[in-house]
Amino acid sequence: MTTIAERLQAVRTRIIAASNNIGRNADSVMLLAVSKAQPEKALREAFTAGQQAFGENYLQEALEKQVALSDLDIEWHFIGPIQSNKTQLIAQHFDWVHGVDRLKIAERLNAARPAHMAPLQICIQVNISDEASKGGVAPEETEPLAAAISKMPNLRLRGLMTIPAPTDSVALQQKQFRMLRECRDMLIAKGYALDTLSMGMSDDYEVAITEGATIVRVGSAIFGARIKPDSEPIIV
Ligand SMILES: *Cc1c(COP(=O)(O)O)cnc(C)c1O
């Protein structure tokens, strides 16, 4: 049996290889450990092995872990779907939010971010696969949302995030990640200072790095299978 520390090391090694392959500095890729449905001790083990950033999908579960792990200096990312009634707690308890896809959600996060905290780091979720069931704004709707968020004092727009349609085809994976990168490049050309592309999961993070990912969100490759099924059909 391999340990979390060993799997984490294996993922790091592959991130370095994928980066070096295309002449990127591996330091430009941040590994976000997706710890939804994992017990507190799994996060503790990963932290001890040097992992600092963790992504959670379910608010209540995340808040419980945050209390249990409050002795650790963890950077918390909220990566799940966001309902309006959860924005206050998300704004109070996270460093990053990856799935912003509505103006109303951004406004509520901005209003609820406590003044003594650093601005909440935001990625706009873009739906590049045009699947009606998935969250995210259409690429052409990204700019108006980016413009609005850029004016909000308690939010800091960092970039874009996507959850592409799952596929075994590397060519299709590449195409989807490239679409997100092009969307980001279009915004940069219009003057937005975006430095983040949050894309790539356990099955495709190396392809995502090749296409410019700066944050890869990796769960099962680090922690193994999740102990309880996702309550929401976020990924297949
Ligand atoms: C669960 C999840 C991941 C990680 O998925 P794995 O396939 O376990 O790596 C990444 N991003 C989001 C938004 C998720 O919900």
The ligand as an SDF file (V2000), in Angstrom:
LIG
                    3D

 15 15  0  0  0  0  0  0  0  0999 V2000
  -13.3520   16.5160   -7.0800 C   0  0  0  0  0  0  0  0  0  0  0  0
  -12.8110   17.6540   -7.8330 C   0  0  0  0  0  0  0  0  0  0  0  0
  -11.4750   17.6700   -8.2890 C   0  0  0  0  0  0  0  0  0  0  0  0
  -10.5110   16.5170   -8.0830 C   0  0  0  0  0  0  0  0  0  0  0  0
  -10.9040   15.3910   -8.7780 O   0  0  0  0  0  0  0  0  0  0  0  0
   -9.9440   14.0870   -8.8710 P   0  0  0  0  0  0  0  0  0  0  0  0
  -10.3830   13.4260  -10.1090 O   0  0  0  0  0  0  0  0  0  0  0  0
  -10.1930   13.3140   -7.6310 O   0  0  0  0  0  0  0  0  0  0  0  0
   -8.5550   14.5920   -8.9440 O   0  0  0  0  0  0  0  0  0  0  0  0
  -11.0230   18.8010   -8.9360 C   0  0  0  0  0  0  0  0  0  0  0  0
  -11.8210   19.8680   -9.1410 N   0  0  0  0  0  0  0  0  0  0  0  0
  -13.1000   19.8890   -8.7310 C   0  0  0  0  0  0  0  0  0  0  0  0
  -13.9190   21.1020   -8.9940 C   0  0  0  0  0  0  0  0  0  0  0  0
  -13.6370   18.7880   -8.0870 C   0  0  0  0  0  0  0  0  0  0  0  0
  -14.9200   18.8180   -7.7100 O   0  0  0  0  0  0  0  0  0  0  0  0
  1  2  1  0
  2  3  1  0
  2 14  2  0
  3  4  1  0
  3 10  2  0
  4  5  1  0
  5  6  1  0
  6  7  2  0
  6  8  1  0
  6  9  1  0
 10 11  1  0
 11 12  2  0
 12 13  1  0
 12 14  1  0
 14 15  1  0
M  END
$$$$
